[in-house]
Amino acid sequence: MTRKRAGLAALFGVALLALIAEPAAAQTADSTTENLIWGLNQNLLYVALPITVLVEGILIYTVWRFRNKEEPLPTMENRRLEITWTVATAVILLFVGVASYQVMASPYVTAEAGSGADLPEQTEHIEVQAYRYGWSFYYNGSSYQSEADVNSATTLRMPANQDVVLHVTSRDWLHAFHAPGLGLKADAFPGQHNRIRTHVNNPGTYQLYCAEYCGSGHSQMLGEIVVMPQDEYDQWVADQQNGSSGS
């Protein structure tokens, strides 16, 4: 009976893992950043779910097995068991640590401070300025507002299928740039540029908002990110440089 129960528990765990992991695997990532984050979540799920099933199974079995014992005996020392779960825990933590480091160390995930001299030449640079209570964007600039050829407010435009670096800063106090649909987030500090690097795969419109409470108008600090095919983006930039209307 014990082996039968163990087999049923294992089967239930595998079925539950397939049901939960399938939506995560089927998730279509819109950017390289989001793809890395979802991949890490899925790998951690493969580790966490069997452990959860095992621990809950042992707990349920223990409660049922000893439900009629009013005076349970203390557990006897078992060095093999202690060594086994210590080694297993170390292996699991090592896997989680390595998997997390590979993602968190990626330049597409971790916001960095700096000028980005190590970036590929074909990279679009956009400065993001947060202020109470809105957003301004400066394109083709390097320092950035005074040298930018094009700027827009509220709507950030980006080219698809190309590396883009956002240089996030603030005019007044602490804000936070957050685009959950693209997996992007970075604090905006006055006098400092935090760099976010991403590569968006799918054109479309994504929500942008401030993720740091910044005052009475915080809830109104919303914007959009419009990701455009490269030719449309180039045309939009050219139109702005020629003085055409638009944002």
C-alpha atoms as a printed R data frame, in Angstrom:
    type eleno elety resid chain resno      x      y       z
1   ATOM     1    CA   MET     A     1  0.000  0.000   0.000
2   ATOM     2    CA   THR     A     2  2.814  2.382   0.827
3   ATOM     3    CA   ARG     A     3  4.418  1.963  -2.596
4   ATOM     4    CA   LYS     A     4  1.059  2.395  -4.267
5   ATOM     5    CA   ARG     A     5  0.422  5.645  -2.413
6   ATOM     6    CA   ALA     A     6  3.917  6.860  -3.264
7   ATOM     7    CA   GLY     A     7  3.328  6.078  -6.936
8   ATOM     8    CA   LEU     A     8  0.012  7.908  -6.941
9   ATOM     9    CA   ALA     A     9  1.610 10.906  -5.235
10  ATOM    10    CA   ALA     A    10  4.399 10.978  -7.826
11  ATOM    11    CA   LEU     A    11  1.898 10.717 -10.671
12  ATOM    12    CA   PHE     A    12 -0.174 13.539  -9.195
13  ATOM    13    CA   GLY     A    13  2.945 15.675  -8.854
14  ATOM    14    CA   VAL     A    14  3.986 15.126 -12.481
15  ATOM    15    CA   ALA     A    15  0.475 15.903 -13.728
16  ATOM    16    CA   LEU     A    16  0.266 19.058 -11.646
17  ATOM    17    CA   LEU     A    17  3.710 20.137 -12.868
18  ATOM    18    CA   ALA     A    18  2.631 19.702 -16.489
19  ATOM    19    CA   LEU     A    19 -0.578 21.660 -15.965
20  ATOM    20    CA   ILE     A    20  1.149 24.602 -14.309
21  ATOM    21    CA   ALA     A    21  4.327 24.675 -16.372
22  ATOM    22    CA   GLU     A    22  2.549 24.466 -19.732
23  ATOM    23    CA   PRO     A    23  1.062 28.003 -19.596
24  ATOM    24    CA   ALA     A    24  4.459 29.390 -18.597
25  ATOM    25    CA   ALA     A    25  6.167 27.587 -21.475
26  ATOM    26    CA   ALA     A    26  3.479 28.746 -23.888
27  ATOM    27    CA   GLN     A    27  3.885 32.350 -22.819
28  ATOM    28    CA   THR     A    28  5.094 34.427 -25.766
29  ATOM    29    CA   ALA     A    29  7.776 36.811 -24.587
30  ATOM    30    CA   ASP     A    30  7.636 40.264 -26.158
31  ATOM    31    CA   SER     A    31 11.242 41.141 -25.339
32  ATOM    32    CA   THR     A    32 14.575 39.515 -24.563
33  ATOM    33    CA   THR     A    33 14.272 40.819 -21.010
34  ATOM    34    CA   GLU     A    34 10.859 39.265 -20.466
35  ATOM    35    CA   ASN     A    35 12.015 35.997 -22.029
36  ATOM    36    CA   LEU     A    36 14.912 35.711 -19.567
37  ATOM    37    CA   ILE     A    37 12.654 36.436 -16.591
38  ATOM    38    CA   TRP     A    38  9.999 33.911 -17.662
39  ATOM    39    CA   GLY     A    39 12.677 31.289 -18.305
40  ATOM    40    CA   LEU     A    40 14.025 31.723 -14.778
41  ATOM    41    CA   ASN     A    41 10.523 31.528 -13.301
42  ATOM    42    CA   GLN     A    42  9.873 28.314 -15.184
43  ATOM    43    CA   ASN     A    43 13.147 26.701 -14.064
44  ATOM    44    CA   LEU     A    44 12.439 27.607 -10.445
45  ATOM    45    CA   LEU     A    45  8.939 26.173 -10.828
46  ATOM    46    CA   TYR     A    46 10.401 22.823 -11.925
47  ATOM    47    CA   VAL     A    47 12.338 22.748  -8.641
48  ATOM    48    CA   ALA     A    48  9.707 24.163  -6.296
49  ATOM    49    CA   LEU     A    49  6.724 22.086  -7.378
50  ATOM    50    CA   PRO     A    50  8.152 18.568  -6.729
51  ATOM    51    CA   ILE     A    51  9.454 19.760  -3.349
52  ATOM    52    CA   THR     A    52  6.036 21.149  -2.464
53  ATOM    53    CA   VAL     A    53  4.295 17.925  -3.502
54  ATOM    54    CA   LEU     A    54  6.808 15.821  -1.553
55  ATOM    55    CA   VAL     A    55  6.586 17.865   1.655
56  ATOM    56    CA   GLU     A    56  2.800 18.089   1.572
57  ATOM    57    CA   GLY     A    57  2.569 14.373   0.808
58  ATOM    58    CA   ILE     A    58  4.749 13.509   3.792
59  ATOM    59    CA   LEU     A    59  2.733 15.858   6.001
60  ATOM    60    CA   ILE     A    60 -0.620 14.376   4.931
61  ATOM    61    CA   TYR     A    61  0.681 10.813   5.300
62  ATOM    62    CA   THR     A    62  2.094 11.549   8.772
63  ATOM    63    CA   VAL     A    63 -1.139 13.113   9.998
64  ATOM    64    CA   TRP     A    64 -3.180 10.187   8.662
65  ATOM    65    CA   ARG     A    65 -0.746  7.442   9.772
66  ATOM    66    CA   PHE     A    66 -0.445  8.615  13.374
67  ATOM    67    CA   ARG     A    67 -3.905 10.125  13.813
68  ATOM    68    CA   ASN     A    68 -4.902  7.641  16.544
69  ATOM    69    CA   LYS     A    69 -1.736  7.839  18.654
70  ATOM    70    CA   GLU     A    70 -2.305  9.980  21.713
71  ATOM    71    CA   GLU     A    71  1.296  9.687  22.897
72  ATOM    72    CA   PRO     A    72  3.555  9.723  19.836
73  ATOM    73    CA   LEU     A    73  7.154  8.673  20.314
74  ATOM    74    CA   PRO     A    74  9.981 11.090  19.419
75  ATOM    75    CA   THR     A    75 11.767 10.507  16.135
76  ATOM    76    CA   MET     A    76 14.942  8.471  16.466
77  ATOM    77    CA   GLU     A    77 18.245  9.848  15.141
78  ATOM    78    CA   ASN     A    78 18.900  8.896  11.536
79  ATOM    79    CA   ARG     A    79 22.228 10.164  10.229
80  ATOM    80    CA   ARG     A    80 21.677  8.886   6.692
81  ATOM    81    CA   LEU     A    81 18.440 10.799   6.447
82  ATOM    82    CA   GLU     A    82 20.016 13.968   7.849
83  ATOM    83    CA   ILE     A    83 22.948 13.759   5.425
84  ATOM    84    CA   THR     A    84 20.583 13.065   2.521
85  ATOM    85    CA   TRP     A    85 18.360 16.072   3.072
86  ATOM    86    CA   THR     A    86 21.363 18.308   3.790
87  ATOM    87    CA   VAL     A    87 23.027 17.335   0.499
88  ATOM    88    CA   ALA     A    88 19.722 17.604  -1.394
89  ATOM    89    CA   THR     A    89 19.123 21.080   0.011
90  ATOM    90    CA   ALA     A    90 22.641 22.165  -0.960
91  ATOM    91    CA   VAL     A    91 22.159 20.890  -4.529
92  ATOM    92    CA   ILE     A    92 18.807 22.669  -4.860
93  ATOM    93    CA   LEU     A    93 20.205 25.953  -3.543
94  ATOM    94    CA   LEU     A    94 23.197 25.648  -5.880
95  ATOM    95    CA   PHE     A    95 20.875 25.159  -8.858
96  ATOM    96    CA   VAL     A    96 18.699 28.114  -7.834
97  ATOM    97    CA   GLY     A    97 21.757 30.303  -7.284
98  ATOM    98    CA   VAL     A    98 23.378 29.487 -10.635
99  ATOM    99    CA   ALA     A    99 20.112 29.856 -12.572
100 ATOM   100    CA   SER     A   100 19.323 33.175 -10.892
101 ATOM   101    CA   TYR     A   101 22.833 34.553 -11.373
102 ATOM   102    CA   GLN     A   102 22.798 33.761 -15.095
103 ATOM   103    CA   VAL     A   103 19.651 35.849 -15.494
104 ATOM   104    CA   MET     A   104 20.344 38.636 -12.998
105 ATOM   105    CA   ALA     A   105 23.834 39.188 -14.426
106 ATOM   106    CA   SER     A   106 22.458 39.665 -17.941
107 ATOM   107    CA   PRO     A   107 22.676 43.248 -19.239
108 ATOM   108    CA   TYR     A   108 19.118 42.793 -20.530
109 ATOM   109    CA   VAL     A   109 17.797 42.369 -16.971
110 ATOM   110    CA   THR     A   110 19.881 44.377 -14.517
111 ATOM   111    CA   ALA     A   111 19.722 48.170 -14.629
112 ATOM   112    CA   GLU     A   112 23.214 49.660 -14.638
113 ATOM   113    CA   ALA     A   113 24.680 53.096 -14.097
114 ATOM   114    CA   GLY     A   114 27.126 54.309 -16.700
115 ATOM   115    CA   SER     A   115 27.604 55.581 -20.210
116 ATOM   116    CA   GLY     A   116 27.365 52.213 -21.970
117 ATOM   117    CA   ALA     A   117 30.646 52.365 -23.889
118 ATOM   118    CA   ASP     A   118 30.633 48.548 -24.181
119 ATOM   119    CA   LEU     A   119 27.402 48.447 -26.206
120 ATOM   120    CA   PRO     A   120 27.204 47.421 -29.892
121 ATOM   121    CA   GLU     A   121 27.415 50.272 -32.387
122 ATOM   122    CA   GLN     A   122 23.921 49.592 -33.772
123 ATOM   123    CA   THR     A   123 22.077 50.447 -30.574
124 ATOM   124    CA   GLU     A   124 19.273 52.970 -30.195
125 ATOM   125    CA   HIS     A   125 19.791 55.306 -27.211
126 ATOM   126    CA   ILE     A   126 16.834 57.063 -25.620
127 ATOM   127    CA   GLU     A   127 16.838 59.181 -22.497
128 ATOM   128    CA   VAL     A   128 13.831 58.792 -20.194
129 ATOM   129    CA   GLN     A   129 13.180 61.742 -17.884
130 ATOM   130    CA   ALA     A   130 10.655 61.338 -15.091
131 ATOM   131    CA   TYR     A   131  9.135 64.344 -13.359
132 ATOM   132    CA   ARG     A   132  6.092 65.248 -11.285
133 ATOM   133    CA   TYR     A   133  3.922 63.837 -12.819
134 ATOM   134    CA   GLY     A   134  4.832 62.694 -16.299
135 ATOM   135    CA   TRP     A   135  7.469 61.460 -18.717
136 ATOM   136    CA   SER     A   136  9.685 63.056 -21.356
137 ATOM   137    CA   PHE     A   137 11.787 61.153 -23.889
138 ATOM   138    CA   TYR     A   138 14.830 62.364 -25.819
139 ATOM   139    CA   TYR     A   139 16.108 60.483 -28.867
140 ATOM   140    CA   ASN     A   140 19.515 60.373 -30.540
141 ATOM   141    CA   GLY     A   141 21.135 62.265 -27.686
142 ATOM   142    CA   SER     A   142 24.062 61.269 -25.539
143 ATOM   143    CA   SER     A   143 24.004 63.689 -22.655
144 ATOM   144    CA   TYR     A   144 21.047 63.896 -23.459
145 ATOM   145    CA   GLN     A   145 18.466 66.650 -23.538
146 ATOM   146    CA   SER     A   146 20.727 69.375 -24.941
147 ATOM   147    CA   GLU     A   147 21.926 67.184 -27.822
148 ATOM   148    CA   ALA     A   148 18.730 65.345 -28.706
149 ATOM   149    CA   ASP     A   149 17.322 65.780 -32.215
150 ATOM   150    CA   VAL     A   150 13.861 64.497 -31.290
151 ATOM   151    CA   ASN     A   151 11.790 64.454 -28.137
152 ATOM   152    CA   SER     A   152  8.317 63.328 -27.120
153 ATOM   153    CA   ALA     A   153  6.133 63.349 -24.035
154 ATOM   154    CA   THR     A   154  3.955 60.616 -22.497
155 ATOM   155    CA   THR     A   155  4.509 58.200 -25.416
156 ATOM   156    CA   LEU     A   156  7.862 56.447 -25.755
157 ATOM   157    CA   ARG     A   157  8.573 55.074 -29.226
158 ATOM   158    CA   MET     A   158 11.044 52.262 -29.785
159 ATOM   159    CA   PRO     A   159 12.147 50.197 -32.802
160 ATOM   160    CA   ALA     A   160 11.426 46.474 -32.856
161 ATOM   161    CA   ASN     A   161 14.115 43.837 -33.390
162 ATOM   162    CA   GLN     A   162 16.973 46.116 -32.387
163 ATOM   163    CA   ASP     A   163 18.896 46.657 -29.181
164 ATOM   164    CA   VAL     A   164 17.579 49.691 -27.312
165 ATOM   165    CA   VAL     A   165 19.157 51.322 -24.282
166 ATOM   166    CA   LEU     A   166 17.017 53.515 -22.054
167 ATOM   167    CA   HIS     A   167 18.899 56.006 -19.884
168 ATOM   168    CA   VAL     A   168 16.504 56.621 -16.991
169 ATOM   169    CA   THR     A   169 16.784 59.747 -14.840
170 ATOM   170    CA   SER     A   170 14.615 62.218 -12.905
171 ATOM   171    CA   ARG     A   171 14.247 65.990 -12.890
172 ATOM   172    CA   ASP     A   172 13.103 66.325  -9.294
173 ATOM   173    CA   TRP     A   173 12.961 63.336  -6.927
174 ATOM   174    CA   LEU     A   174 12.706 59.556  -6.876
175 ATOM   175    CA   HIS     A   175 10.501 57.865  -9.488
176 ATOM   176    CA   ALA     A   176 10.590 54.402 -11.068
177 ATOM   177    CA   PHE     A   177 10.227 53.472 -14.728
178 ATOM   178    CA   HIS     A   178  8.153 50.277 -15.068
179 ATOM   179    CA   ALA     A   179  6.886 48.540 -18.209
180 ATOM   180    CA   PRO     A   180  5.658 45.122 -16.987
181 ATOM   181    CA   GLY     A   181  4.674 43.936 -20.469
182 ATOM   182    CA   LEU     A   182  8.338 44.159 -21.512
183 ATOM   183    CA   GLY     A   183  9.879 43.135 -18.185
184 ATOM   184    CA   LEU     A   184 11.538 46.547 -17.730
185 ATOM   185    CA   LYS     A   185 11.995 48.376 -14.434
186 ATOM   186    CA   ALA     A   186 14.531 50.890 -13.122
187 ATOM   187    CA   ASP     A   187 14.674 53.613 -10.475
188 ATOM   188    CA   ALA     A   188 14.894 57.200 -11.699
189 ATOM   189    CA   PHE     A   189 17.246 59.304  -9.562
190 ATOM   190    CA   PRO     A   190 18.008 63.026 -10.023
191 ATOM   191    CA   GLY     A   191 21.500 63.553 -11.406
192 ATOM   192    CA   GLN     A   192 22.021 59.876 -12.270
193 ATOM   193    CA   HIS     A   193 21.275 57.720 -15.315
194 ATOM   194    CA   ASN     A   194 20.295 54.088 -14.809
195 ATOM   195    CA   ARG     A   195 20.720 52.117 -18.008
196 ATOM   196    CA   ILE     A   196 18.205 49.489 -19.176
197 ATOM   197    CA   ARG     A   197 19.068 47.421 -22.234
198 ATOM   198    CA   THR     A   198 16.414 45.441 -24.062
199 ATOM   199    CA   HIS     A   199 15.490 43.969 -27.413
200 ATOM   200    CA   VAL     A   200 11.774 43.989 -28.223
201 ATOM   201    CA   ASN     A   201 10.546 41.281 -30.578
202 ATOM   202    CA   ASN     A   202  6.942 42.241 -31.224
203 ATOM   203    CA   PRO     A   203  5.596 45.635 -32.335
204 ATOM   204    CA   GLY     A   204  2.707 46.843 -30.233
205 ATOM   205    CA   THR     A   205  1.640 49.185 -27.442
206 ATOM   206    CA   TYR     A   206  2.668 48.567 -23.836
207 ATOM   207    CA   GLN     A   207  1.720 50.228 -20.557
208 ATOM   208    CA   LEU     A   208  4.208 52.470 -18.770
209 ATOM   209    CA   TYR     A   209  3.800 53.795 -15.258
210 ATOM   210    CA   CYS     A   210  5.731 55.017 -12.243
211 ATOM   211    CA   ALA     A   211  6.289 52.225  -9.705
212 ATOM   212    CA   GLU     A   212  7.526 54.475  -6.869
213 ATOM   213    CA   TYR     A   213  5.088 56.559  -4.840
214 ATOM   214    CA   CYS     A   214  6.102 60.103  -5.756
215 ATOM   215    CA   GLY     A   215  3.375 62.390  -4.436
216 ATOM   216    CA   SER     A   216 -0.249 63.338  -4.871
217 ATOM   217    CA   GLY     A   217 -0.190 62.886  -8.667
218 ATOM   218    CA   HIS     A   218  1.473 59.471  -8.614
219 ATOM   219    CA   SER     A   219 -1.602 57.610  -9.888
220 ATOM   220    CA   GLN     A   220 -1.724 59.890 -12.944
221 ATOM   221    CA   MET     A   221  1.894 59.278 -13.934
222 ATOM   222    CA   LEU     A   222  1.071 56.966 -16.823
223 ATOM   223    CA   GLY     A   223  2.419 56.619 -20.336
224 ATOM   224    CA   GLU     A   224  2.673 54.282 -23.288
225 ATOM   225    CA   ILE     A   225  5.485 52.504 -25.078
226 ATOM   226    CA   VAL     A   226  4.835 52.114 -28.795
227 ATOM   227    CA   VAL     A   227  7.145 49.568 -30.412
228 ATOM   228    CA   MET     A   228  7.302 50.070 -34.175
229 ATOM   229    CA   PRO     A   229  8.864 48.205 -37.105
230 ATOM   230    CA   GLN     A   230 12.270 49.632 -37.889
231 ATOM   231    CA   ASP     A   231 11.213 51.387 -41.094
232 ATOM   232    CA   GLU     A   232  8.231 53.054 -39.407
233 ATOM   233    CA   TYR     A   233 10.404 54.148 -36.505
234 ATOM   234    CA   ASP     A   234 13.011 55.640 -38.847
235 ATOM   235    CA   GLN     A   235 10.262 57.472 -40.720
236 ATOM   236    CA   TRP     A   236  8.818 58.837 -37.474
237 ATOM   237    CA   VAL     A   237 12.233 60.127 -36.385
238 ATOM   238    CA   ALA     A   238 12.775 61.737 -39.791
239 ATOM   239    CA   ASP     A   239  9.351 63.405 -39.619
240 ATOM   240    CA   GLN     A   240 10.119 64.815 -36.181
241 ATOM   241    CA   GLN     A   241 13.484 66.126 -37.333
242 ATOM   242    CA   ASN     A   242 11.774 67.841 -40.263
243 ATOM   243    CA   GLY     A   243  9.339 69.544 -37.928
244 ATOM   244    CA   SER     A   244  6.282 67.432 -38.706
245 ATOM   245    CA   SER     A   245  3.544 67.265 -36.096
246 ATOM   246    CA   GLY     A   246  3.234 64.214 -33.874
247 ATOM   247    CA   SER     A   247  4.499 62.832 -30.595
